[in-house]
Amino acid sequence: MKKRGEVCQFKITLAGVTPRVWRRIQVPDEYTFWDLHVAIQDSMGWCDCHLHMFRFRLKDEIVKIGIPIEDEEDIEAGWNVKLDEYFTEPGVRSIYEYDFGDSWQHEVLLEKVLKREAHVRYPRCIAGKRACPPEDCGGPGGYAELLAILRNPKDPEYQERMEWMGGMVQLSGGMPFDENNPGAVQFDNPRTRLNRAMRGPR
């Protein structure tokens, strides 16, 4: 059993898109799954405007952790579940799904458990590649189609898609990701985000 005061290092990889979009983040070991959700959203560049769920495949069941909804009675509330209840040791993986319509699937791998460094503020992003896709573009398939259109100015949908994208060169649902300065990622307060989420429909 690990002691408190340590740091969990995760690699978050977005599935189904090429080239790969991924982040490496470090979060306090006392975090809940809600806290980790916020850290994933902020580091990836998502807008956190859709539902989410973590899934663990155990021996004889699938554990679901996220925001409880009427149609899914077996979802544990993420703010009530500590990370170490399921991320018990390095090598444990989970699937994190964001936006059940577009179904953005992420592999969440616990790589290491480390000692906290003095004078370092957690959570932090220490590495990653490429910006995440824009919100509501239709999942991996829609994103691939969007990229193909934007690479071809002669495509009949090019202008419409460019206008929808707001003319952005960097395809990102949030702030563009700076691979040369991953530490520039800004992390929101999980409690503030939870209070905001509980005040209105998602």
Secondary structure, 3 states (H helix, E strand, C coil): CCCCCEEEEEEEEECCCCCCEEEEEEEECCCEHHHHHHHHHHHHCCCCCCCEEEEEECCCCEEEEECCECCECCEEEHHHCEHHHCCCCCCCEEEEEECCCCCEEEEEEEEEEEECCCCCCCCEEEEEECCCCCCCCCHHHHHHHHHHHHCCCCCCCHHHHHHHCCCCCCCCCCCCCCCCCHHHCCCCCHHHHHHHHHHCCC
